[in-house]
Amino acid sequence: MDFKKYMVAILILTFSANIFSIEKECKAKKIQLMKPLFPSVNVSGYTIIEFDVDQNGKIQKPRSIESKCLLQKRGSDDKEFKNCGVFIYESIAASRYIKYTQPTNSKGSTCSLKNETHKYTFINRRSDDLKYFKEISSKINSDFKNMEMTTPTPLKNPGDLKRQK
């Protein structure tokens, strides 16, 4: 009988240890965000970037998990989102400048975040394309509830961007 009580006590301690380990969730706040440049294309779209955040709040391993362009359906005035990669380069380049506060867990120890996401939107003709983005945003945001949308910095032509020496 003592052996059964001993085993029950071990199971209870193991279960309670698992509950306390769940409370050690790592959290950080986004403190810096750079808007991407608009690539030289005549379409609208979006890119979702996934990355890790190291113990100093810096972005590691940014990668695109979804990239879509808003294209006109053939033989119709309607538009639809289709896979494309024209916004990936500018989105990844801008994501490298995202910064977070130093991630900490509930005990105050530093930690790192995995698989954080950010959505960059690229709207070419605001009046025409905005209604499609509102429709798709409700669908996307249900999947990515904490994701922020960032509109890119417009760039009319490559000569508008002056590089400093």
Backbone bond lengths (Angstrom), bond angles and torsions (degrees), N, CA, C in turn:
res aa  C-N    CA-C-N  psi(-1)  N-CA   C-N-CA  omega(-1)  CA-C   N-CA-C  phi
1 M - - - 1.439 - - 1.531 111.24 -
2 D 1.304 118.93 -38.28 1.456 122.58 179.15 1.523 110.75 -64.52
3 F 1.328 116.06 -34.30 1.464 119.98 178.85 1.524 110.58 -63.46
4 K 1.335 118.76 -40.69 1.466 122.56 179.12 1.529 110.39 -64.40
5 K 1.322 117.83 -42.69 1.466 121.18 178.23 1.520 110.44 -63.35
6 Y 1.314 115.83 -40.13 1.461 121.59 178.40 1.531 110.67 -61.69
7 M 1.327 117.87 -45.38 1.466 122.75 179.58 1.532 110.99 -65.95
8 V 1.318 118.55 -40.61 1.462 121.94 178.29 1.526 109.61 -63.38
9 A 1.329 117.32 -41.58 1.460 121.44 178.89 1.526 110.41 -62.80
10 I 1.320 118.48 -40.75 1.466 122.34 178.55 1.530 110.20 -64.66
11 L 1.333 117.49 -42.81 1.466 121.01 178.68 1.526 111.12 -62.93
12 I 1.323 116.74 -41.63 1.467 120.42 179.63 1.524 110.23 -64.83
13 L 1.322 117.94 -43.22 1.462 121.19 178.56 1.529 111.46 -63.88
14 T 1.321 117.20 -40.38 1.461 121.50 178.78 1.519 110.66 -64.08
15 F 1.339 116.75 -44.54 1.462 121.57 179.64 1.527 110.89 -63.99
16 S 1.327 117.94 -43.96 1.461 120.24 -179.70 1.527 110.97 -68.43
17 A 1.316 119.48 -32.26 1.463 122.15 176.59 1.523 110.18 -64.78
18 N 1.344 117.30 -37.22 1.462 121.07 177.49 1.524 111.24 -66.56
19 I 1.305 117.86 -37.33 1.461 121.07 178.70 1.526 109.86 -64.42
20 F 1.328 117.78 -43.30 1.459 120.29 -179.69 1.524 112.00 -68.86
21 S 1.313 118.82 -29.88 1.465 120.50 178.39 1.522 110.93 -71.09
22 I 1.339 118.33 -27.50 1.456 121.64 176.95 1.530 110.04 -66.30
23 E 1.342 117.42 -32.94 1.457 121.76 -178.65 1.526 112.77 -69.82
24 K 1.308 119.35 -11.03 1.465 122.89 -178.33 1.523 111.73 -83.84
25 E 1.311 117.17 31.67 1.451 121.87 -177.50 1.522 111.05 -61.48
26 C 1.301 115.70 138.31 1.467 122.60 -177.91 1.531 108.98 -88.95
27 K 1.357 116.19 132.72 1.461 120.73 -179.42 1.524 110.34 -137.17
28 A 1.330 114.87 149.44 1.462 122.02 175.41 1.519 108.03 -154.29
29 K 1.324 115.95 158.70 1.457 121.50 -179.62 1.526 109.71 -112.44
30 K 1.329 115.88 137.03 1.466 120.94 178.25 1.526 108.19 -72.26
31 I 1.347 116.86 125.42 1.460 120.25 -177.09 1.529 113.60 -117.54
32 Q 1.324 117.96 -13.21 1.466 120.40 179.76 1.515 109.21 -144.12
33 L 1.334 115.20 138.37 1.451 121.37 -179.83 1.519 108.65 -145.67
34 M 1.308 116.50 133.52 1.467 121.03 177.31 1.516 108.80 -109.66
35 K 1.328 115.84 134.00 1.460 119.73 176.95 1.526 109.07 -78.87
36 P 1.329 117.45 138.56 1.472 118.98 179.22 1.529 111.38 -77.29
37 L 1.313 115.95 158.69 1.456 121.11 172.32 1.522 108.71 -77.31
38 F 1.328 116.76 149.86 1.462 121.10 177.58 1.522 107.69 -81.46
39 P 1.336 118.14 123.02 1.477 119.06 179.46 1.528 110.73 -66.62
40 S 1.307 116.43 163.05 1.469 120.48 -176.75 1.531 110.57 -81.31
41 V 1.330 114.75 67.47 1.465 121.93 175.65 1.517 107.55 -131.93
42 N 1.315 116.45 159.95 1.457 121.37 -176.88 1.532 110.56 -107.59
43 V 1.325 117.35 42.18 1.463 121.73 178.77 1.528 109.29 -134.56
44 S 1.318 114.84 163.32 1.462 121.68 173.90 1.521 107.91 -105.33
45 G 1.328 116.10 163.54 1.459 119.66 178.38 1.510 111.32 174.88
46 Y 1.319 114.69 -168.28 1.463 120.07 178.21 1.518 110.08 -151.18
47 T 1.318 115.27 160.41 1.459 122.39 175.52 1.517 108.00 -137.23
48 I 1.321 116.30 136.40 1.457 121.70 174.19 1.517 107.17 -106.87
49 I 1.330 115.10 121.67 1.457 122.24 -178.52 1.522 108.65 -105.34
50 E 1.327 115.60 135.66 1.461 122.00 176.48 1.529 107.84 -115.18
51 F 1.335 116.83 142.51 1.457 120.89 -177.27 1.517 109.70 -156.86
52 D 1.325 115.51 169.23 1.459 122.56 173.58 1.523 107.50 -107.99
53 V 1.325 116.63 154.90 1.457 122.29 177.68 1.529 106.98 -118.01
54 D 1.337 116.68 123.10 1.468 119.93 -178.28 1.531 111.27 -78.81
55 Q 1.328 116.92 -178.16 1.458 122.08 -175.17 1.528 112.73 -67.79
56 N 1.330 118.30 -15.05 1.461 122.08 177.74 1.523 112.92 -96.24
57 G 1.337 117.61 -1.17 1.460 121.54 -179.63 1.512 113.91 88.78
58 K 1.337 117.69 12.36 1.462 121.73 -179.88 1.526 110.62 -96.11
59 I 1.338 114.57 150.74 1.459 122.08 -178.29 1.531 110.11 -76.83
60 Q 1.323 115.80 137.37 1.462 122.52 176.51 1.534 108.71 -128.30
61 K 1.291 116.81 141.02 1.468 124.62 173.96 1.540 114.09 51.60
62 P 1.346 118.61 57.73 1.471 118.44 175.91 1.527 109.96 -69.29
63 R 1.317 116.25 140.14 1.461 121.75 -179.64 1.523 109.50 -152.01
64 S 1.307 116.44 150.09 1.456 121.37 179.58 1.526 109.17 -84.98
65 I 1.322 116.58 130.53 1.466 119.49 175.85 1.525 111.26 -107.32
66 E 1.348 116.32 -16.57 1.460 119.61 176.50 1.519 108.64 -159.74
67 S 1.321 116.54 136.90 1.458 121.50 177.35 1.521 107.90 -146.25
68 K 1.329 116.10 123.40 1.468 121.14 -176.29 1.516 110.40 -132.35
69 C 1.337 115.10 148.24 1.459 122.83 174.26 1.523 108.57 -113.50
70 L 1.322 116.08 145.61 1.459 121.80 176.79 1.525 107.44 -90.25
71 L 1.328 116.27 108.37 1.463 121.44 -175.24 1.523 110.46 -120.29
72 Q 1.318 115.20 151.90 1.453 121.01 -179.88 1.521 110.03 -76.63
73 K 1.346 115.58 136.38 1.468 120.14 176.09 1.517 108.81 -70.87
74 R 1.319 115.99 144.57 1.471 120.46 178.95 1.525 110.30 -65.79
75 G 1.332 115.32 133.00 1.456 121.37 176.80 1.519 113.69 70.00
76 S 1.322 117.60 21.80 1.463 120.53 -177.14 1.532 109.17 -149.61
77 D 1.334 115.38 160.68 1.463 119.77 174.78 1.518 111.57 -89.92
78 D 1.341 116.89 -6.43 1.460 121.00 179.96 1.524 110.73 -75.93
79 K 1.338 114.32 159.32 1.458 120.44 178.13 1.525 108.97 -122.68
80 E 1.340 114.99 158.88 1.459 120.33 177.82 1.528 109.35 -146.72
81 F 1.329 115.85 156.09 1.455 121.38 177.77 1.517 109.35 -87.21
82 K 1.331 115.54 130.73 1.466 121.87 177.05 1.519 108.62 -130.63
83 N 1.326 115.78 153.24 1.467 120.79 178.70 1.522 110.75 -60.40
84 C 1.327 115.86 135.75 1.462 121.62 174.10 1.519 107.51 -160.70
85 G 1.301 117.18 163.89 1.448 120.04 -175.65 1.512 115.06 -119.62
86 V 1.338 118.09 15.08 1.462 119.41 -173.07 1.528 113.67 -70.59
87 F 1.330 118.66 -18.40 1.462 120.87 -177.65 1.527 113.21 -101.50
88 I 1.306 117.81 -4.76 1.466 121.42 -173.33 1.532 111.67 -64.40
89 Y 1.323 117.91 -47.91 1.465 120.84 -175.79 1.528 111.37 -58.32
90 E 1.341 116.86 -49.97 1.463 120.63 -178.05 1.534 111.25 -66.39
91 S 1.332 117.40 -35.26 1.463 120.56 179.55 1.523 111.45 -67.70
92 I 1.318 116.83 -44.28 1.473 119.87 179.47 1.527 110.01 -66.77
93 A 1.342 116.77 -39.65 1.464 119.83 178.70 1.531 110.63 -61.17
94 A 1.322 118.17 -42.93 1.466 121.51 179.42 1.526 111.48 -70.98
95 S 1.324 117.02 -34.46 1.474 119.91 -177.71 1.523 112.07 -66.18
96 R 1.306 117.77 -23.60 1.465 120.55 178.78 1.527 112.35 -64.96
97 Y 1.336 117.30 -15.67 1.464 121.84 179.47 1.527 112.98 -98.86
98 I 1.324 117.78 1.02 1.467 120.08 176.01 1.523 107.80 -69.55
99 K 1.314 115.54 135.81 1.467 120.48 177.42 1.523 108.96 -131.13
100 Y 1.323 114.64 147.40 1.461 122.96 177.94 1.525 109.05 -119.83
101 T 1.339 115.35 160.70 1.457 118.75 168.16 1.524 106.87 -65.96
102 Q 1.307 117.40 165.57 1.459 120.27 -179.94 1.534 108.73 -64.00
103 P 1.347 117.77 119.04 1.459 119.85 -179.00 1.535 111.63 -63.87
104 T 1.323 115.71 135.93 1.462 121.36 178.07 1.512 109.68 -136.16
105 N 1.335 115.10 155.21 1.458 119.72 175.52 1.530 108.89 -97.84
106 S 1.325 117.08 -174.59 1.471 120.87 -175.84 1.523 112.67 -65.47
107 K 1.319 117.60 -21.02 1.467 121.05 178.17 1.522 112.38 -88.85
108 G 1.343 117.54 -3.54 1.455 121.63 179.67 1.516 114.22 89.44
109 S 1.317 117.77 3.15 1.469 121.07 178.41 1.522 109.75 -81.03
110 T 1.338 116.15 148.97 1.457 119.69 177.30 1.528 109.88 -71.36
111 C 1.306 115.47 150.05 1.464 121.78 -179.33 1.525 107.32 -150.37
112 S 1.302 118.21 -175.52 1.461 121.89 177.01 1.527 108.78 -130.05
113 L 1.326 115.16 153.17 1.459 121.73 -179.76 1.522 109.24 -104.01
114 K 1.306 116.58 143.63 1.463 121.89 178.60 1.526 109.51 -118.20
115 N 1.314 115.94 144.23 1.458 124.03 171.91 1.525 114.17 56.51
116 E 1.339 117.04 46.27 1.459 121.93 172.04 1.529 107.40 -77.45
117 T 1.338 118.01 154.35 1.461 120.63 -178.85 1.524 111.37 -130.41
118 H 1.318 114.86 155.08 1.459 122.28 173.21 1.521 107.96 -147.31
119 K 1.325 116.36 139.17 1.461 121.35 -179.23 1.525 109.95 -108.01
120 Y 1.334 116.38 126.29 1.454 122.84 174.40 1.522 107.97 -104.85
121 T 1.334 117.29 128.80 1.463 121.34 177.91 1.514 109.78 -107.43
122 F 1.308 115.56 144.43 1.459 123.00 -179.93 1.526 107.07 -128.04
123 I 1.335 117.26 102.87 1.459 120.97 -178.27 1.527 108.21 -109.61
124 N 1.333 115.55 115.55 1.457 122.12 -176.68 1.524 111.46 -80.73
125 R 1.322 116.82 -56.86 1.467 121.41 178.45 1.521 107.56 -113.28
126 R 1.307 115.19 100.03 1.450 120.87 -171.21 1.534 112.62 -56.23
127 S 1.314 118.62 -45.95 1.464 120.46 -175.51 1.526 111.80 -65.96
128 D 1.326 117.42 -41.16 1.463 120.55 -177.38 1.527 112.82 -77.02
129 D 1.321 116.80 -42.41 1.460 120.57 -169.39 1.522 114.46 -92.64
130 L 1.320 118.40 -16.08 1.453 121.20 -174.00 1.519 112.52 -61.57
131 K 1.336 118.13 -38.52 1.476 119.73 -178.81 1.530 111.11 -64.77
132 Y 1.317 118.69 -34.19 1.460 121.40 178.61 1.531 110.70 -69.38
133 F 1.335 116.20 -36.93 1.458 119.95 178.46 1.519 111.20 -67.94
134 K 1.316 117.30 -35.46 1.466 119.95 177.97 1.523 110.41 -65.49
135 E 1.334 116.84 -40.78 1.464 120.79 178.72 1.525 111.05 -64.28
136 I 1.320 116.64 -48.88 1.464 120.24 -176.74 1.520 111.53 -72.02
137 S 1.336 117.56 -29.88 1.460 120.09 -178.70 1.517 111.63 -62.65
138 S 1.329 117.42 -37.51 1.457 118.75 179.06 1.526 110.56 -65.44
139 K 1.329 117.63 -35.99 1.468 120.60 177.62 1.525 110.96 -71.18
140 I 1.330 116.48 -44.55 1.458 120.84 -178.21 1.519 110.47 -68.30
141 N 1.321 117.20 -44.45 1.455 120.37 -176.30 1.515 112.48 -66.48
142 S 1.342 117.82 -21.76 1.457 118.09 173.62 1.529 110.26 -68.69
143 D 1.322 117.28 -30.22 1.458 121.24 177.05 1.524 111.53 -82.72
144 F 1.323 117.14 -35.02 1.459 122.68 -176.85 1.522 108.91 -122.79
145 K 1.312 116.82 75.56 1.460 122.08 -171.79 1.524 113.64 -62.56
146 N 1.332 119.10 -36.04 1.455 121.12 -175.13 1.518 113.22 -94.12
147 M 1.314 117.42 8.20 1.450 120.61 -174.17 1.523 111.00 -82.72
148 E 1.316 116.24 137.58 1.455 121.95 176.46 1.520 108.75 -98.92
149 M 1.321 115.94 148.82 1.456 120.26 175.08 1.522 108.64 -99.26
150 T 1.309 117.04 137.17 1.458 121.97 177.31 1.517 108.57 -125.02
151 T 1.320 116.62 126.90 1.454 122.07 176.84 1.519 108.62 -88.41
152 P 1.333 118.31 138.59 1.462 120.40 -176.24 1.525 113.44 -73.95
153 T 1.308 114.83 162.96 1.453 122.39 173.75 1.527 107.94 -76.97
154 P 1.345 118.08 125.97 1.473 118.36 -178.89 1.523 111.30 -68.71
155 L 1.305 115.37 141.78 1.462 121.78 178.31 1.524 106.24 -134.05
156 K 1.329 116.72 109.42 1.459 119.97 -175.21 1.522 112.21 -70.20
157 N 1.322 116.63 -43.34 1.459 120.07 175.73 1.523 107.86 -155.51
158 P 1.312 117.95 161.55 1.464 120.53 -176.00 1.520 114.06 -57.20
159 G 1.332 119.20 -25.11 1.456 121.69 179.77 1.525 112.49 -70.18
160 D 1.362 117.93 -16.80 1.460 121.05 179.67 1.523 112.08 -71.26
161 L 1.300 117.12 -20.23 1.449 120.68 -178.64 1.520 108.67 -97.56
162 K 1.327 116.78 107.52 1.453 122.21 -178.99 1.517 108.76 -93.68
163 R 1.280 117.50 124.81 1.449 121.68 178.05 1.523 109.89 -88.69
164 Q 1.337 115.83 136.31 1.451 120.00 177.77 1.504 109.21 -91.86
165 K 1.333 116.03 144.04 1.463 119.78 -179.93 1.490 110.86 -94.81
